Amino acid sequence: QVQLVESGGGLVQTGGSLRLSCAASGRTFSSYSMGWFRQAPGKEREFVAAITSNSGGTSYADSVKGRFTISRDNAKNTVYLEMNSLKAEDTGVYSCAANLYSYDTARSPTYYDYWGQGTQVTVSS
């Protein structure tokens, strides 16, 4: 079992920044990959970024590449998503997820075994 709790969402103006955090508990955090996904109203959930267990590999959606950075601190059992140059289209509920078995930066949500409850990010123009 893995429990995930996100924080750091909020309302920000276009061009602003936010840092999301996801605190994990349960299984050994350093043994599994993590990902961030988002879902806008009326749209399907989409991949944002992922990171391997030892931070050796990362992957980003094309829409956020160069603006967002995923990182993790295994000593703190936490994964982060640093979001810069935010746009209105970045608005949505952001969720972190744990990928316990495929050991890579999977983009499909089907590879993820546990999910947080999500945190709202709203970017206003």
N, CA, C and O atoms as CSV, one atom per row, in Angstrom:
chain,resi,resn,atom,element,x,y,z
A,1,GLN,N,N,0.834,-1.198,0.000
A,1,GLN,CA,C,0.000,0.000,0.000
A,1,GLN,C,C,0.867,1.245,0.000
A,1,GLN,O,O,1.892,1.302,0.678
A,2,VAL,N,N,0.450,2.230,-0.758
A,2,VAL,CA,C,1.117,3.529,-0.809
A,2,VAL,C,C,0.043,4.609,-0.665
A,2,VAL,O,O,-0.994,4.564,-1.327
A,3,GLN,N,N,0.307,5.569,0.201
A,3,GLN,CA,C,-0.582,6.712,0.345
A,3,GLN,C,C,0.128,7.948,-0.199
A,3,GLN,O,O,1.309,8.165,0.073
A,4,LEU,N,N,-0.600,8.755,-0.972
A,4,LEU,CA,C,-0.031,9.932,-1.612
A,4,LEU,C,C,-0.897,11.149,-1.301
A,4,LEU,O,O,-2.121,11.102,-1.425
A,5,VAL,N,N,-0.254,12.229,-0.899
A,5,VAL,CA,C,-0.982,13.451,-0.565
A,5,VAL,C,C,-0.313,14.632,-1.256
A,5,VAL,O,O,0.848,14.943,-0.993
A,6,GLU,N,N,-1.065,15.288,-2.148
A,6,GLU,CA,C,-0.538,16.443,-2.861
A,6,GLU,C,C,-0.823,17.734,-2.101
A,6,GLU,O,O,-1.755,17.818,-1.301
A,7,SER,N,N,0.007,18.732,-2.375
A,7,SER,CA,C,-0.206,20.066,-1.832
A,7,SER,C,C,0.464,21.072,-2.755
A,7,SER,O,O,1.260,20.709,-3.622
A,8,GLY,N,N,0.127,22.352,-2.554
A,8,GLY,CA,C,0.790,23.406,-3.302
A,8,GLY,C,C,-0.008,24.014,-4.430
A,8,GLY,O,O,0.444,24.969,-5.062
A,9,GLY,N,N,-1.179,23.483,-4.694
A,9,GLY,CA,C,-1.997,24.062,-5.753
A,9,GLY,C,C,-2.551,25.415,-5.340
A,9,GLY,O,O,-2.423,25.830,-4.189
A,10,GLY,N,N,-3.175,26.101,-6.307
A,10,GLY,CA,C,-3.765,27.391,-6.000
A,10,GLY,C,C,-4.077,28.175,-7.244
A,10,GLY,O,O,-4.077,27.643,-8.354
A,11,LEU,N,N,-4.344,29.455,-7.044
A,11,LEU,CA,C,-4.663,30.367,-8.136
A,11,LEU,C,C,-3.443,31.222,-8.439
A,11,LEU,O,O,-2.851,31.806,-7.532
A,12,VAL,N,N,-3.067,31.298,-9.706
A,12,VAL,CA,C,-1.896,32.065,-10.115
A,12,VAL,C,C,-2.195,32.739,-11.447
A,12,VAL,O,O,-2.988,32.239,-12.244
A,13,GLN,N,N,-1.559,33.865,-11.675
A,13,GLN,CA,C,-1.751,34.568,-12.944
A,13,GLN,C,C,-0.885,33.961,-14.047
A,13,GLN,O,O,0.118,33.298,-13.782
A,14,THR,N,N,-1.294,34.203,-15.267
A,14,THR,CA,C,-0.515,33.753,-16.422
A,14,THR,C,C,0.919,34.251,-16.299
A,14,THR,O,O,1.164,35.417,-15.991
A,15,GLY,N,N,1.861,33.344,-16.546
A,15,GLY,CA,C,3.272,33.679,-16.427
A,15,GLY,C,C,3.857,33.418,-15.058
A,15,GLY,O,O,5.071,33.506,-14.870
A,16,GLY,N,N,3.006,33.100,-14.101
A,16,GLY,CA,C,3.459,32.856,-12.738
A,16,GLY,C,C,3.999,31.456,-12.537
A,16,GLY,O,O,4.135,30.677,-13.481
A,17,SER,N,N,4.307,31.152,-11.274
A,17,SER,CA,C,4.921,29.868,-10.923
A,17,SER,C,C,4.224,29.254,-9.718
A,17,SER,O,O,3.656,29.952,-8.878
A,18,LEU,N,N,4.283,27.952,-9.659
A,18,LEU,CA,C,3.817,27.189,-8.505
A,18,LEU,C,C,4.709,25.971,-8.344
A,18,LEU,O,O,5.282,25.469,-9.311
A,19,ARG,N,N,4.816,25.502,-7.107
A,19,ARG,CA,C,5.501,24.243,-6.873
A,19,ARG,C,C,4.551,23.297,-6.155
A,19,ARG,O,O,4.065,23.592,-5.063
A,20,LEU,N,N,4.299,22.172,-6.776
A,20,LEU,CA,C,3.466,21.145,-6.169
A,20,LEU,C,C,4.350,20.140,-5.449
A,20,LEU,O,O,5.472,19.856,-5.870
A,21,SER,N,N,3.821,19.612,-4.356
A,21,SER,CA,C,4.505,18.561,-3.612
A,21,SER,C,C,3.581,17.361,-3.472
A,21,SER,O,O,2.357,17.497,-3.448
A,22,CYS,N,N,4.180,16.207,-3.382
A,22,CYS,CA,C,3.424,14.971,-3.170
A,22,CYS,C,C,4.183,14.150,-2.146
A,22,CYS,O,O,5.281,13.663,-2.417
A,23,ALA,N,N,3.597,13.999,-0.972
A,23,ALA,CA,C,4.211,13.236,0.105
A,23,ALA,C,C,3.709,11.797,0.064
A,23,ALA,O,O,2.505,11.549,-0.008
A,24,ALA,N,N,4.637,10.862,0.110
A,24,ALA,CA,C,4.290,9.444,0.033
A,24,ALA,C,C,4.561,8.748,1.358
A,24,ALA,O,O,5.456,9.131,2.111
A,25,SER,N,N,3.778,7.728,1.622
A,25,SER,CA,C,3.998,6.881,2.794
A,25,SER,C,C,3.592,5.466,2.428
A,25,SER,O,O,2.859,5.236,1.466
A,26,GLY,N,N,4.085,4.529,3.218
A,26,GLY,CA,C,3.792,3.128,2.937
A,26,GLY,C,C,5.046,2.408,2.513
A,26,GLY,O,O,5.968,2.253,3.313
A,27,ARG,N,N,5.103,1.966,1.276
A,27,ARG,CA,C,6.260,1.236,0.784
A,27,ARG,C,C,7.469,2.156,0.615
A,27,ARG,O,O,7.332,3.377,0.543
A,28,THR,N,N,8.633,1.559,0.556
A,28,THR,CA,C,9.879,2.308,0.451
A,28,THR,C,C,9.861,3.216,-0.768
A,28,THR,O,O,9.821,2.746,-1.905
A,29,PHE,N,N,9.890,4.540,-0.519
A,29,PHE,CA,C,9.701,5.514,-1.574
A,29,PHE,C,C,10.770,5.401,-2.663
A,29,PHE,O,O,10.481,5.572,-3.847
A,30,SER,N,N,11.988,5.115,-2.256
A,30,SER,CA,C,13.092,5.068,-3.215
A,30,SER,C,C,13.059,3.851,-4.133
A,30,SER,O,O,13.956,3.678,-4.958
A,31,SER,N,N,12.048,3.013,-4.002
A,31,SER,CA,C,11.994,1.795,-4.811
A,31,SER,C,C,11.063,1.906,-6.016
A,31,SER,O,O,10.956,0.954,-6.789
A,32,TYR,N,N,10.384,3.045,-6.198
A,32,TYR,CA,C,9.438,3.118,-7.309
A,32,TYR,C,C,9.453,4.487,-7.987
A,32,TYR,O,O,9.823,5.505,-7.401
A,33,SER,N,N,9.034,4.458,-9.249
A,33,SER,CA,C,8.927,5.685,-10.039
A,33,SER,C,C,7.668,6.451,-9.666
A,33,SER,O,O,6.726,5.902,-9.095
A,34,MET,N,N,7.679,7.732,-10.003
A,34,MET,CA,C,6.544,8.594,-9.703
A,34,MET,C,C,6.173,9.414,-10.931
A,34,MET,O,O,7.014,9.705,-11.781
A,35,GLY,N,N,4.914,9.776,-11.006
A,35,GLY,CA,C,4.454,10.605,-12.115
A,35,GLY,C,C,3.479,11.658,-11.658
A,35,GLY,O,O,2.881,11.555,-10.587
A,36,TRP,N,N,3.325,12.676,-12.487
A,36,TRP,CA,C,2.301,13.699,-12.306
A,36,TRP,C,C,1.382,13.671,-13.527
A,36,TRP,O,O,1.831,13.565,-14.668
A,37,PHE,N,N,0.103,13.766,-13.252
A,37,PHE,CA,C,-0.921,13.841,-14.291
A,37,PHE,C,C,-1.830,15.016,-13.985
A,37,PHE,O,O,-1.848,15.521,-12.863
A,38,ARG,N,N,-2.579,15.446,-14.976
A,38,ARG,CA,C,-3.548,16.518,-14.742
A,38,ARG,C,C,-4.817,16.252,-15.540
A,38,ARG,O,O,-4.813,15.546,-16.548
A,39,GLN,N,N,-5.890,16.837,-15.057
A,39,GLN,CA,C,-7.172,16.694,-15.739
A,39,GLN,C,C,-7.907,18.020,-15.699
A,39,GLN,O,O,-8.182,18.564,-14.629
A,40,ALA,N,N,-8.219,18.528,-16.871
A,40,ALA,CA,C,-8.992,19.761,-16.992
A,40,ALA,C,C,-10.475,19.405,-17.096
A,40,ALA,O,O,-10.812,18.288,-17.491
A,41,PRO,N,N,-11.352,20.324,-16.751
A,41,PRO,CA,C,-12.791,20.045,-16.840
A,41,PRO,C,C,-13.203,19.618,-18.241
A,41,PRO,O,O,-12.875,20.283,-19.223
A,42,GLY,N,N,-13.923,18.507,-18.328
A,42,GLY,CA,C,-14.402,18.021,-19.601
A,42,GLY,C,C,-13.367,17.325,-20.457
A,42,GLY,O,O,-13.652,16.944,-21.592
A,43,LYS,N,N,-12.155,17.153,-19.919
A,43,LYS,CA,C,-11.094,16.508,-20.696
A,43,LYS,C,C,-10.596,15.264,-19.986
A,43,LYS,O,O,-10.828,15.076,-18.792
A,44,GLU,N,N,-9.908,14.418,-20.737
A,44,GLU,CA,C,-9.330,13.222,-20.153
A,44,GLU,C,C,-8.075,13.576,-19.370
A,44,GLU,O,O,-7.436,14.602,-19.602
A,45,ARG,N,N,-7.745,12.699,-18.442
A,45,ARG,CA,C,-6.501,12.869,-17.685
A,45,ARG,C,C,-5.317,12.737,-18.640
A,45,ARG,O,O,-5.311,11.877,-19.521
A,46,GLU,N,N,-4.317,13.597,-18.455
A,46,GLU,CA,C,-3.162,13.552,-19.339
A,46,GLU,C,C,-1.860,13.527,-18.539
A,46,GLU,O,O,-1.763,14.069,-17.438
A,47,PHE,N,N,-0.895,12.892,-19.122
A,47,PHE,CA,C,0.447,12.795,-18.536
A,47,PHE,C,C,1.114,14.162,-18.518
A,47,PHE,O,O,0.984,14.941,-19.463
A,48,VAL,N,N,1.831,14.448,-17.431
A,48,VAL,CA,C,2.583,15.696,-17.331
A,48,VAL,C,C,4.083,15.410,-17.255
A,48,VAL,O,O,4.862,15.911,-18.065
A,49,ALA,N,N,4.476,14.598,-16.271
A,49,ALA,CA,C,5.899,14.323,-16.073
A,49,ALA,C,C,6.062,13.075,-15.228
A,49,ALA,O,O,5.154,12.673,-14.502
A,50,ALA,N,N,7.244,12.466,-15.335
A,50,ALA,CA,C,7.540,11.285,-14.529
A,50,ALA,C,C,9.025,11.250,-14.212
A,50,ALA,O,O,9.840,11.859,-14.904
A,51,ILE,N,N,9.362,10.519,-13.146
A,51,ILE,CA,C,10.747,10.423,-12.711
A,51,ILE,C,C,10.992,9.021,-12.170
A,51,ILE,O,O,10.133,8.447,-11.500
A,52,THR,N,N,12.166,8.475,-12.462
A,52,THR,CA,C,12.503,7.142,-11.972
A,52,THR,C,C,12.836,7.178,-10.481
A,52,THR,O,O,12.950,8.246,-9.881
A,53,SER,N,N,12.987,6.008,-9.908
A,53,SER,CA,C,13.157,5.896,-8.460
A,53,SER,C,C,14.395,6.611,-7.939
A,53,SER,O,O,14.375,7.165,-6.840
A,54,ASN,N,N,15.479,6.603,-8.725
A,54,ASN,CA,C,16.735,7.225,-8.279
A,54,ASN,C,C,17.009,8.561,-8.959
A,54,ASN,O,O,18.129,9.069,-8.913
A,55,SER,N,N,15.975,9.133,-9.595
A,55,SER,CA,C,16.069,10.416,-10.319
A,55,SER,C,C,16.979,10.330,-11.541
A,55,SER,O,O,17.374,11.357,-12.092
A,56,GLY,N,N,17.314,9.109,-11.970
A,56,GLY,CA,C,18.187,8.964,-13.115
A,56,GLY,C,C,17.528,9.261,-14.440
A,56,GLY,O,O,18.209,9.527,-15.430
A,57,GLY,N,N,16.226,9.220,-14.470
A,57,GLY,CA,C,15.503,9.483,-15.707
A,57,GLY,C,C,14.253,10.290,-15.464
A,57,GLY,O,O,13.565,10.104,-14.460
A,58,THR,N,N,13.959,11.195,-16.391
A,58,THR,CA,C,12.734,11.989,-16.323
A,58,THR,C,C,12.092,12.025,-17.704
A,58,THR,O,O,12.746,11.794,-18.720
A,59,SER,N,N,10.818,12.316,-17.715
A,59,SER,CA,C,10.081,12.413,-18.964
A,59,SER,C,C,9.021,13.495,-18.814
A,59,SER,O,O,8.443,13.660,-17.740
A,60,TYR,N,N,8.762,14.240,-19.904
A,60,TYR,CA,C,7.797,15.331,-19.856
A,60,TYR,C,C,6.878,15.289,-21.069
A,60,TYR,O,O,7.266,14.852,-22.153
A,61,ALA,N,N,5.672,15.747,-20.861
A,61,ALA,CA,C,4.783,15.989,-21.989
A,61,ALA,C,C,5.339,17.156,-22.797
A,61,ALA,O,O,5.940,18.073,-22.237
A,62,ASP,N,N,5.143,17.124,-24.089
A,62,ASP,CA,C,5.657,18.197,-24.945
A,62,ASP,C,C,5.107,19.556,-24.534
A,62,ASP,O,O,5.787,20.575,-24.663
A,63,SER,N,N,3.879,19.565,-24.041
A,63,SER,CA,C,3.219,20.824,-23.693
A,63,SER,C,C,3.846,21.521,-22.490
A,63,SER,O,O,3.625,22.715,-22.291
A,64,VAL,N,N,4.627,20.797,-21.684
A,64,VAL,CA,C,5.217,21.401,-20.477
A,64,VAL,C,C,6.739,21.403,-20.517
A,64,VAL,O,O,7.377,21.981,-19.638
A,65,LYS,N,N,7.325,20.773,-21.513
A,65,LYS,CA,C,8.779,20.678,-21.593
A,65,LYS,C,C,9.399,22.073,-21.632
A,65,LYS,O,O,8.968,22.942,-22.390
A,66,GLY,N,N,10.417,22.265,-20.799
A,66,GLY,CA,C,11.070,23.559,-20.724
A,66,GLY,C,C,10.441,24.512,-19.730
A,66,GLY,O,O,11.041,25.529,-19.384
A,67,ARG,N,N,9.236,24.198,-19.263
A,67,ARG,CA,C,8.552,25.052,-18.282
A,67,ARG,C,C,8.401,24.363,-16.930
A,67,ARG,O,O,8.470,25.017,-15.889
A,68,PHE,N,N,8.195,23.050,-16.940
A,68,PHE,CA,C,7.989,22.282,-15.713
A,68,PHE,C,C,9.221,21.429,-15.425
A,68,PHE,O,O,9.921,20.993,-16.339
A,69,THR,N,N,9.472,21.199,-14.134
A,69,THR,CA,C,10.567,20.328,-13.714
A,69,THR,C,C,10.074,19.391,-12.619
A,69,THR,O,O,9.537,19.834,-11.603
A,70,ILE,N,N,10.260,18.105,-12.833
A,70,ILE,CA,C,9.926,17.118,-11.813
A,70,ILE,C,C,11.205,16.747,-11.067
A,70,ILE,O,O,12.271,16.620,-11.670
A,71,SER,N,N,11.090,16.576,-9.757
A,71,SER,CA,C,12.231,16.167,-8.953
A,71,SER,C,C,11.706,15.386,-7.757
A,71,SER,O,O,10.502,15.362,-7.502
A,72,ARG,N,N,12.602,14.758,-7.038
A,72,ARG,CA,C,12.192,14.002,-5.865
A,72,ARG,C,C,13.285,14.063,-4.821
A,72,ARG,O,O,14.463,14.229,-5.139
A,73,ASP,N,N,12.878,13.926,-3.568
A,73,ASP,CA,C,13.795,13.848,-2.441
A,73,ASP,C,C,13.448,12.565,-1.700
A,73,ASP,O,O,12.483,12.524,-0.937
A,74,ASN,N,N,14.230,11.527,-1.926
A,74,ASN,CA,C,13.913,10.229,-1.327
A,74,ASN,C,C,14.064,10.234,0.196
A,74,ASN,O,O,13.447,9.424,0.889
A,75,ALA,N,N,14.870,11.132,0.700
A,75,ALA,CA,C,15.016,11.237,2.157
A,75,ALA,C,C,13.751,11.808,2.795
A,75,ALA,O,O,13.468,11.553,3.966
A,76,LYS,N,N,13.000,12.578,2.021
A,76,LYS,CA,C,11.770,13.193,2.523
A,76,LYS,C,C,10.521,12.508,1.980
A,76,LYS,O,O,9.403,12.940,2.261
A,77,ASN,N,N,10.703,11.452,1.211
A,77,ASN,CA,C,9.563,10.724,0.632
A,77,ASN,C,C,8.628,11.657,-0.139
A,77,ASN,O,O,7.406,11.555,-0.031
A,78,THR,N,N,9.205,12.548,-0.902
A,78,THR,CA,C,8.417,13.576,-1.569
A,78,THR,C,C,8.874,13.755,-3.023
A,78,THR,O,O,10.065,13.731,-3.333
A,79,VAL,N,N,7.887,13.934,-3.892
A,79,VAL,CA,C,8.157,14.296,-5.279
A,79,VAL,C,C,7.573,15.683,-5.517
A,79,VAL,O,O,6.541,16.044,-4.952
A,80,TYR,N,N,8.250,16.448,-6.359
A,80,TYR,CA,C,7.859,17.832,-6.608
A,80,TYR,C,C,7.593,18.060,-8.094
A,80,TYR,O,O,8.101,17.344,-8.957
A,81,LEU,N,N,6.790,19.067,-8.358
A,81,LEU,CA,C,6.598,19.536,-9.728
A,81,LEU,C,C,6.702,21.051,-9.699
A,81,LEU,O,O,5.801,21.743,-9.225
A,82,GLU,N,N,7.808,21.548,-10.210
A,82,GLU,CA,C,8.030,22.983,-10.301
A,82,GLU,C,C,7.449,23.460,-11.627
A,82,GLU,O,O,7.843,22.983,-12.691
A,83,MET,N,N,6.510,24.405,-11.560
A,83,MET,CA,C,5.816,24.866,-12.756
A,83,MET,C,C,6.073,26.351,-12.950
A,83,MET,O,O,5.727,27.166,-12.094
A,84,ASN,N,N,6.674,26.697,-14.063
A,84,ASN,CA,C,6.979,28.084,-14.395
A,84,ASN,C,C,6.288,28.494,-15.688
A,84,ASN,O,O,5.822,27.648,-16.452
A,85,SER,N,N,6.226,29.798,-15.924
A,85,SER,CA,C,5.605,30.332,-17.141
A,85,SER,C,C,4.241,29.708,-17.380
A,85,SER,O,O,3.936,29.254,-18.483
A,86,LEU,N,N,3.435,29.692,-16.348
A,86,LEU,CA,C,2.142,29.014,-16.424
A,86,LEU,C,C,1.210,29.697,-17.415
A,86,LEU,O,O,1.216,30.917,-17.577
A,87,LYS,N,N,0.416,28.866,-18.068
A,87,LYS,CA,C,-0.542,29.318,-19.071
A,87,LYS,C,C,-1.952,28.908,-18.639
A,87,LYS,O,O,-2.116,28.031,-17.792
A,88,ALA,N,N,-2.948,29.537,-19.217
A,88,ALA,CA,C,-4.327,29.199,-18.875
A,88,ALA,C,C,-4.615,27.729,-19.134
A,88,ALA,O,O,-5.378,27.102,-18.400
A,89,GLU,N,N,-4.011,27.184,-20.169
A,89,GLU,CA,C,-4.253,25.775,-20.502
A,89,GLU,C,C,-3.593,24.792,-19.534
A,89,GLU,O,O,-3.787,23.583,-19.659
A,90,ASP,N,N,-2.828,25.286,-18.587
A,90,ASP,CA,C,-2.268,24.431,-17.530
A,90,ASP,C,C,-3.272,24.218,-16.396
A,90,ASP,O,O,-3.012,23.435,-15.483
A,91,THR,N,N,-4.390,24.891,-16.444
A,91,THR,CA,C,-5.411,24.751,-15.402
A,91,THR,C,C,-5.946,23.329,-15.335
A,91,THR,O,O,-6.220,22.711,-16.364
A,92,GLY,N,N,-6.093,22.813,-14.119
A,92,GLY,CA,C,-6.644,21.481,-13.932
A,92,GLY,C,C,-6.349,20.950,-12.550
A,92,GLY,O,O,-5.728,21.616,-11.722
A,93,VAL,N,N,-6.805,19.744,-12.321
A,93,VAL,CA,C,-6.488,19.039,-11.081
A,93,VAL,C,C,-5.242,18.203,-11.333
A,93,VAL,O,O,-5.214,17.358,-12.228
A,94,TYR,N,N,-4.224,18.448,-10.540
A,94,TYR,CA,C,-2.946,17.750,-10.685
A,94,TYR,C,C,-2.862,16.641,-9.646
A,94,TYR,O,O,-3.081,16.863,-8.455
A,95,SER,N,N,-2.541,15.449,-10.123
A,95,SER,CA,C,-2.437,14.290,-9.239
A,95,SER,C,C,-1.085,13.625,-9.406
A,95,SER,O,O,-0.562,13.510,-10.515
A,96,CYS,N,N,-0.523,13.185,-8.278
A,96,CYS,CA,C,0.686,12.375,-8.356
A,96,CYS,C,C,0.293,10.906,-8.302
A,96,CYS,O,O,-0.774,10.549,-7.804
A,97,ALA,N,N,1.167,10.074,-8.818
A,97,ALA,CA,C,0.876,8.642,-8.883
A,97,ALA,C,C,2.164,7.848,-8.740
A,97,ALA,O,O,3.240,8.299,-9.132
A,98,ALA,N,N,2.031,6.662,-8.172
A,98,ALA,CA,C,3.167,5.780,-7.932
A,98,ALA,C,C,3.141,4.607,-8.906
A,98,ALA,O,O,2.127,3.928,-9.070
A,99,ASN,N,N,4.272,4.394,-9.538
A,99,ASN,CA,C,4.455,3.308,-10.503
A,99,ASN,C,C,5.392,2.285,-9.871
A,99,ASN,O,O,6.612,2.445,-9.914
A,100,LEU,N,N,4.823,1.238,-9.287
A,100,LEU,CA,C,5.622,0.333,-8.466
A,100,LEU,C,C,6.368,-0.726,-9.265
A,100,LEU,O,O,7.350,-1.273,-8.763
A,101,TYR,N,N,5.951,-1.034,-10.467
A,101,TYR,CA,C,6.461,-2.253,-11.097
A,101,TYR,C,C,7.155,-2.076,-12.430
A,101,TYR,O,O,7.908,-2.962,-12.834
A,102,SER,N,N,6.942,-0.981,-13.131
A,102,SER,CA,C,7.562,-0.900,-14.452
A,102,SER,C,C,8.898,-0.175,-14.420
A,102,SER,O,O,9.627,-0.199,-15.412
A,103,TYR,N,N,9.238,0.465,-13.315
A,103,TYR,CA,C,10.574,1.006,-13.081
A,103,TYR,C,C,11.057,1.967,-14.162
A,103,TYR,O,O,12.256,2.048,-14.430
A,104,ASP,N,N,10.149,2.682,-14.771
A,104,ASP,CA,C,10.590,3.670,-15.753
A,104,ASP,C,C,9.651,4.866,-15.710
A,104,ASP,O,O,8.807,4.981,-14.821
A,105,THR,N,N,9.811,5.746,-16.678
A,105,THR,CA,C,9.007,6.977,-16.697
A,105,THR,C,C,7.801,6.783,-17.612
A,105,THR,O,O,7.680,7.430,-18.652
A,106,ALA,N,N,6.923,5.889,-17.205
A,106,ALA,CA,C,5.757,5.565,-18.032
A,106,ALA,C,C,4.830,6.761,-18.196
A,106,ALA,O,O,4.651,7.553,-17.271
A,107,ARG,N,N,4.242,6.883,-19.383
A,107,ARG,CA,C,3.335,7.992,-19.664
A,107,ARG,C,C,1.865,7.596,-19.563
A,107,ARG,O,O,0.996,8.457,-19.429
A,108,SER,N,N,1.591,6.313,-19.626
A,108,SER,CA,C,0.208,5.864,-19.554
A,108,SER,C,C,-0.220,5.695,-18.103
A,108,SER,O,O,0.519,5.113,-17.309
A,109,PRO,N,N,-1.397,6.193,-17.743
A,109,PRO,CA,C,-1.862,6.042,-16.357
A,109,PRO,C,C,-2.083,4.586,-15.965
A,109,PRO,O,O,-2.165,4.268,-14.778
A,110,THR,N,N,-2.181,3.702,-16.950
A,110,THR,CA,C,-2.410,2.290,-16.616
A,110,THR,C,C,-1.220,1.651,-15.905
A,110,THR,O,O,-1.368,0.608,-15.268
A,111,TYR,N,N,-0.042,2.267,-16.009
A,111,TYR,CA,C,1.141,1.732,-15.340
A,111,TYR,C,C,1.223,2.146,-13.867
A,111,TYR,O,O,2.081,1.655,-13.134
A,112,TYR,N,N,0.354,3.027,-13.442
A,112,TYR,CA,C,0.431,3.583,-12.100
A,112,TYR,C,C,-0.554,2.879,-11.167
A,112,TYR,O,O,-1.709,2.635,-11.518
A,113,ASP,N,N,-0.067,2.564,-9.983
A,113,ASP,CA,C,-0.804,1.696,-9.079
A,113,ASP,C,C,-1.535,2.434,-7.965
A,113,ASP,O,O,-2.563,1.970,-7.473
A,114,TYR,N,N,-1.000,3.577,-7.575
A,114,TYR,CA,C,-1.620,4.354,-6.499
A,114,TYR,C,C,-1.665,5.817,-6.911
A,114,TYR,O,O,-0.779,6.314,-7.606
A,115,TRP,N,N,-2.719,6.496,-6.464
A,115,TRP,CA,C,-2.951,7.888,-6.858
A,115,TRP,C,C,-3.284,8.737,-5.637
A,115,TRP,O,O,-3.887,8.270,-4.671
A,116,GLY,N,N,-2.873,9.996,-5.714
A,116,GLY,CA,C,-3.295,10.947,-4.708
A,116,GLY,C,C,-4.667,11.502,-5.046
A,116,GLY,O,O,-5.250,11.168,-6.078
A,117,GLN,N,N,-5.170,12.347,-4.170
A,117,GLN,CA,C,-6.523,12.876,-4.344
A,117,GLN,C,C,-6.561,14.082,-5.291
A,117,GLN,O,O,-7.627,14.470,-5.769
A,118,GLY,N,N,-5.410,14.659,-5.552
A,118,GLY,CA,C,-5.316,15.775,-6.486
A,118,GLY,C,C,-5.321,17.128,-5.815
A,118,GLY,O,O,-5.845,17.290,-4.713
A,119,THR,N,N,-4.730,18.105,-6.493
A,119,THR,CA,C,-4.729,19.483,-6.021
A,119,THR,C,C,-5.050,20.379,-7.210
A,119,THR,O,O,-4.546,20.166,-8.313
A,120,GLN,N,N,-5.889,21.376,-6.980
A,120,GLN,CA,C,-6.363,22.246,-8.069
A,120,GLN,C,C,-5.333,23.321,-8.386
A,120,GLN,O,O,-4.807,23.986,-7.494
A,121,VAL,N,N,-5.060,23.473,-9.669
A,121,VAL,CA,C,-4.233,24.572,-10.156
A,121,VAL,C,C,-5.083,25.381,-11.132
A,121,VAL,O,O,-5.605,24.845,-12.110
A,122,THR,N,N,-5.214,26.668,-10.856
A,122,THR,CA,C,-5.986,27.549,-11.726
A,122,THR,C,C,-5.098,28.702,-12.177
A,122,THR,O,O,-4.550,29.435,-11.354
A,123,VAL,N,N,-4.963,28.852,-13.485
A,123,VAL,CA,C,-4.142,29.919,-14.050
A,123,VAL,C,C,-5.083,30.911,-14.720
A,123,VAL,O,O,-5.801,30.572,-15.661
A,124,SER,N,N,-5.066,32.137,-14.221
A,124,SER,CA,C,-5.967,33.158,-14.750
A,124,SER,C,C,-5.203,34.143,-15.619
A,124,SER,O,O,-4.034,34.438,-15.374
A,125,SER,N,N,-5.884,34.642,-16.631
A,125,SER,CA,C,-5.246,35.594,-17.547
A,125,SER,C,C,-5.533,37.017,-17.132
A,125,SER,O,O,-5.076,37.954,-17.787
